[in-house]
């Protein structure tokens, strides 16, 4: 059995931190300025575009906080909650890009779709790690109970 709290090679990756910081600053910029992305603005009302920016900002911020959190278990839980927000926000944005400009929007949409997919996969990894930890704790509790009694 693998250690559920061991550091994954994907954790604290500088590319991940950079991308999350980039998403966080882009979302904050949209929220503070009250503007929305051109591809999103072409498809949805302003309040939906600003809602998307809020979800992007919150998701990226939570994910980044979780990646950098000192406590491994708490960090995983915070990261997972951020990625649960980030994945559908990225998916919606990629669809908006493709719908607004299918030709030249294909490459940016593919990159954002890849981010949505990687966030989804990371949620699966985090869930597996938490389930492994639960299993280890149940085993330890059972062993302690048997030793006492």
C-alpha positions, 0 to 999 in steps of 0.5 A, a space after each residue: 500500500 502506498 503512503 496516502 500522505 506522501 508527497 506526490 510528484 505533481 505537488 508544488 510543481 512550479 508550472 502548476 503554481 505559475 498557472 494557478 497564479 496566472 488564473 488567479 490574477 486574470 480572474 481578479 483583474 476581471 472582477 476588479 475592473 468589472 469587465 469580462 472576456 470578449 468570448 464570454 461576453 459575446 455569449 452570455 449576459 454580463 452577470 454570468 461573465 462576472 460570475 464565471 470570473 468569480 468562480 475562476 478566481 475562487 477556484 484558482 485561489 483555493 487550489 493555489 492555497 491548497 498546493 502551498 499549504 504546509 499541512 499535507 491533508 488540509 492542503 489536499 482538501 483545500 486544493 480539491 475544493 478549488 479544483 472542483 470549482 476550477 474544472 467546470 469553470 475552465 470547461 465552460 470557458 473553453 466552450 465559450 471560446 470555441 463557440 465565439 471563434 471556432 477557427 482561431 479559438 481552437 488552440 486556446 480552448 484546447 489548453 483550457 480544456 486540458 486544464 479542466 481535464 487535469 483539474 478533474 484528474 487531480 480531484 480523482 487523485 485527491 479522493 483516492 488519497 483521502 480514501 487510502 488514508 481512511 482505510 489506514 485509519 480504520 485498520 489502525 483503529 481496529 488493531 488498537 481495539 484488538 490490542 486492548 481487548 
